[in-house]
Amino acid sequence: MDGIKYAVFTDKSIRLLGKNQYTSNVESGSTRTEIKHWVELFFGVKVIAMNSHRLPGRGRRMGPIMGQTMHYRRMIITLQPGYSIPPLRKKRT
């Protein structure tokens, strides 16, 4: 799993599962074509659309110093009707 980090389970992503759309966080350096090729190869499904957006990092304080976490990219992958993928493991917080 080079490109996909983990699946995202929010209210919106659970609602999108009914439309055959899957949401996951991916590495920020990955391109859409790389992720599409990887998903089709690994899961054996047909991807018809991909939407992505870059989410900003959050601020973290370490004593008097204010730092920032890395930004990341979130992809919403739409599959053809009749295809589905098993849910990816949820990231532990």
C-alpha angles and dihedrals in degrees: 000000000000101000108028117070102183143321120268120228110191130137091265095046092050089050090050091055087075088060091050091254121137125201125207141154115245135187111283093233094056120105127220093249092052092051092044092050092046094049093048092047098043101040099028095232136129116246115207100175141010129195123188139181134179117238120207123242120256126242117255126190121214104183110300093344120090114211136175134229120231120273118243140195127242122205128199107202120198117203130201115263112274095033126098138166127217113252114269119235114280116242113248116234 
